[in-house]
Amino acid sequence: MSRRPLAWVVALAAVTSVFAIHARAETKARTFAGSLQLDYLAVPTESPARRFTLDGATVELSLKLSVDVSDNISTSVKVCFACHGFEAGLAFVDLRAADELHLRVGRMTPAFGAFPLRHDPANHRTSDKPLPYDMGRMVHRDAWNEGILPTPWVDNGVELGGTHFLEHGQLDYAIYAMSGPKGNADAADFDFTQSRSGEQYYVDNNSQPIVGGRLAGSMELRGHGTLALGGSVMAGTYDPDAKLAFYIAGIDAAVDLHWLVVRGEYLVRRTEMALGSDPATRFKFGPGADGRFSDFFVKDGFYIEAELPVDRVELLARWDGMRRIGNVLATSQLDSDTSLLRYTGGVAVRFGTLRVKGSVELYDFSELGSEVALHLGMATPF
């Protein structure tokens, strides 16, 4: 065994022993929960829309079972069914020494950003996700290769984190090592299919983990609501030879005034590309002023949304967008500096635990024109 893997094993064993010392056997407590959404997407400005989005009816199902083995040990397993079939959304063990220190080992969504914490369809008011986190429902999804970090991002690894409670708030932190995104040896971007397809095996493609972390906090606004702030980072390589690096950073903020909720996030990703033996034919645009082809691109995005509850009716407005700067493959529809803005208005009506959602979205692409998308769906937790 090489020194690096041995060091990882020794470090993990040392941390695990801390939790094992505190563990006490207790009666097991089990919790089963889930959510279900059926959504219909129509694009009246384009027929058929199937060639650039997953229109029509789609179902998102989430089933989660949690077991408290003791005061210090719990396990969770979650299965999801969506456009790409059944997936293991969670399968991990939590070892807890204190509120400020817990170790999570297995398959999970790493702590990055605020939206992934509420990505289940019963936990957000729109039928689809904000553009930086979109997975499959945005218009011209293939041209943009999805969002910046499609959610839920599920990966194998280990995460160390905790929460420190204050008199009028709390601080949360997490650091993790995961298998990471995947791509081919000649990749020009992530291949998200490799990360969620069982046919590709759920293993690390380059034997080197990616690392990341999150720091967040919230505070009470003197009885008028809460303010939450957070920052996240993630970095590593994604190709089989571990030569193509990527870096992702994000910031998020949310204000909950009870009668109004406003949220926003900004994400940016720098991704290296393989130039290949003949970049002049591989890429759509030529070299820069220095005569060299750039070997990376930058994609960033944001969303700002507001929710206004009025009895059992909830009104929603969202503005989100993305921008990509850098060369593209010769077959791409995009320019070297391309952007997308989207404007969304929606309403959700509660009937008990059932929520009926409707929204209208206006897409404004810098190269691909404008499109209108209509969503009508139903979602419920159980």
N, C-alpha and C positions, 0 to 999 in steps of 0.2 A: 504494500500500500504506500502511495506517495505521501509526502509530509503534509500537503495541503488537505486532502480528504481526511487524514488522521487527525489533524487539528480541528476540523469541523466536528468529528465524532467525539473527541475529548471535550470540546466546548459544550456541545449539546448534552452530553452525559452529565457534565457538571451542573448545568442549569436545571436539568430534569431532577437531579438529586435533591435540589432545594425544595421542589414541589412535593417530592415523594416523602420528605421528612414531615411536611405539614398535613399530608393526606390522612383522613380518618374515614373508616367505613361507616356508611349510613344507609338508610332505606332509600332505594332508588325512586326518583320522581320523574315521570315521563310527561312530555308536552308534545301534542301533535297540532300542527297548524298548517294552513295553506292559503292560496289565493288563486283565482281564476279570472281570466279576461278573454272575451271574444270581441274582436275588433274588425270592422270592415273599412278598408281603405279604397277610395275612388279618386281617380285623377281625371276630371272632366276635360282638361286642356290637352290630353294626349290619349289616343286610343290606337292600339292597346298599350297600356302602361307597363305590362309585364316585362318588357324588354329592359326597363331601367329601375324597377322597384318591385317589391313583393306586395302587390296590391291584392284586392279581394279580401276574403275572410281568413284570419289567423287566430289561433288559440295560444295563450300563454298560461301554463299551469305550473304551480309551485307547491310541493308537498314537503314539509319539514318535520322531523322527529328529533326531539332533544331529550336526553336522559341525564339527570343529575346522579352520578354514581356516588358522590360524597359531597361534603361541603367544599372540597377543593378540586374535584375532578368532574367534568361533564363531557358529554359527547353529543355531536349533532350530525345528522345525515339529511340531505335535501336533494330531491330529484326535481328536475324541470322538464317540461315538454313545451317546445316552441317550434319555430320554422324548421330548425335542423334536427328535430326529433328529441328523444330522451337524452338527458345529460345528468351527470352527477354534479349538482350545483354546490354541494358542501359534503364533506366527509372528514371531520376532524375531531381531535381530542383537545379539550381545554384543561390545562393544569394551572390552578390559581393558588398563589401563596398569599396574596393580599389584593386589595383593590388596585394598588399601584403596580402590581406585578403578576402577569399571567403569561403562560406560554401556550401557543396554539400550534398544533402539528397535524398536517394532513393536506386535504384539498379544500381550498377556500377562495374567497374574493379578497385580495390584499387591500390594506387600508390606503386607498388613494381617492381623494376627492370626497365631496359630500353626497352627490347624487347616488352613487352605488349603495349607500346605506338605506336608500328607500326605492331601489330599482324595481321591486316587485310591483306589478301593475295595480294592485289594490292599495299601494302606498303613495301613488302620485296621481294627479288629477287629469293628465293628458293620456291619450292612448299610446303615444309614442314617446321616445326619450329625447332629451336635448341633443342637438347636433354633435357636440364633442363626444357624447357617449352613445351615439346612435348605433344600432345593430340591425340592419336589414330593412328599415321602414322609410329611410329618407329617399327622396327622388334622386335619380342618377347616382345611386349608391356605388355601383361598380366603377364609374369614372373617378369618384373620390376615394375609393377603397374604404368605405365606411367612415366612421368618425375618427377621433384621435385615439381613444381608448374605449372600444365598444364594451358596453356593460350589459350583463354581468361578465366581468373578466374573471375567469375561474382558473386556478393554477395550483400546482403542488409545491409545498414548501413549509416553512416554519416562520412564525411571527411572534415577536415579544412585544408586549404592550401593557397598558394600565391606565387607570383613572385616579386622579387626585381630586377629592371633593373639597371645595372651598365653602365659605359661609354663604355666598350668593352666586355660586357657579361651580365650574369644574374644568380641569385640564386633562386632556387625553393625548397619549402618545403611542406610536407603534413603529417598530422597525422589523423588516422581514427580508428573507432570502427565498426566491421562487425560481422555478424552472425558466420562466420568461417567455416572451413572444417568440414566434418561429418564422423562418423564411428559408428559401433555397440558397445555395452557395452563390448564385448569380442574382440575388434578390435586389429589387429596387424599392421594396417596402415590405411591411409585414404581410404574411399570408395567414389571415385569421382562420381559414379553414383548417390549417394544420393544428391550431391550438384547440379546436373544439370537435375534431373528427376522431372517433375511436379507431378508424382504420389507419390513422397515422401513429397510433399509440400515444398514451398520455405520459410521455417521458421527455426529459430534457434533450434537445437536439444537438447541443454542443458541449455538454458536460460541465458547463459553467453557470452557476446561478446568477440571476440578476438581483439587485438589492434596491431597497426603497424604504421610505418612511413617511410618517404623517404626524403633525403636531396640530392640535386643535383645542379650542377653548370656548366656553359659553358663560354668560353672566346674566343675572336677572336685572331688568330695567326698573327697579323700584316698584315692582308690582304691576308694571304696564306691559310686560312681555319679556322676551329674551333676545340677546344678541349673540351670535355664534360666528367665529372666525376660524379658518383653517388653512394649512399649507401642506402640500404633498410633493414628493419627488420619487423618481424611479429611474434606474440606469442599468445598462448592461449591453450584451451583444445578442443578436437574434439569428445569425446564420450558422450552419453546421461547423464552420471553421473558426467561429468566434472572432471574426475580424471586423464585422459591421456593427458599429456601436449605435445606441440610441439613448436619448435623454428626454425625460418628460418631467415637467413641473406644473403645478397648479395651485391656485389660490381660490378660496371660496368664502362667502359671507352670507348670512341670513338674519333677518329681523322678523320676529314673530310678535305682533302687537295684539294678538287674539282676534281682533276684528280685521286685520290685514297681515298677510305674510308676503315678504319680498325676499327672493333668493337670487344669487348670482355666482357664477364660476368662470374662471379663465384657465385654459390649458394650453400648453405649447409643447411640441415634440420636435426634436432635431433627430433626423434619421439618416444614417450613412447608406450609400448605394454602391453596388458593385458596378464599376465602369465597363468591365469586359475587355476583350481584346481589341474591339473596334467600336469605341463609343460614338464615332461619327454616324454609324448606321444604327446603333442601338438606341440613341436618344433623338428626340424631336428637334432640339435646338443645339447649335454649335457651341464651341468653347467660348470662354469669356475673353475679356480684353487682354489677358495675359497669355492667351493661347492654350489654356488648360481647361479641361472639363471639371466642373465642380462635382464632388463625390457625396453630396448630401443635399437634403431639402428640409425645409421647416414648414410645419403645419400647425396652426394655432386656431383656437376657437373659443367661443364664449356663449353664455346664455344669461338672460335676466328675465325673471318671471315674477308675477304678482298674483296672489290668490285672495279673493274677496268673498268670504262666506256670508250668505244672507239666508238665515234659517237653514233649510235643507238644500238650498241651491248654492253652488259655488261657482263664481265667475273667475275666469283665468285669462291673463294676457301674457304672452311670452315673445321675446325678441332674442334670436340666437343667430349665430353665423360661424363660418370658418374661412380661413385663407390658407393657401398653399403657395410657397415661394421656392422655386428650384426647377431644374430640368425634369422632364417627364419622358417616358418611353415613347418611341416613335409612333406607336399605335394609340396613344392617349388622346382623348378629346380636349384635354385641358391645356392651358397656356403655362408659361413659366412663372407667371404671377396671376393667380386666379382666386376668385372669392365667391362666396355664397352668403346671402342674407335671407332669413326666413322670419315671417311675421305670423303669429298665431293668436287667434281668439277662440275661446272655448267656454263651455258650461258643463257642469256635472251636477246631477240631481240625485239625491240619496232617497232610497226607498228601503228603510231599515238598514241592513248591511249591504244591500245591492246599490251600486252607483252606476247610473247611465251617463256616458260621456259623449260629447259631441264637440267637434272643433273644425275650424277652417284655417288652412295654412297657405300662405303665399310665398313661394320660393322665387328668389331673384338671383340667377346665376350670371356671372360676368361674361361667360362664353356660351352657355347653353340655353339662354333665354329665360322666360318666366313660366312657372307652372303653378296650378292650384290643386291642393290635395284636401280631401274631405274625409274625416274620420267619424265613425259612429260605433260605439262599443258599450259593453257592459262588463263590470268588474265587481268582484266580491271577495272579501276574506272569509275564512271559515276555520 
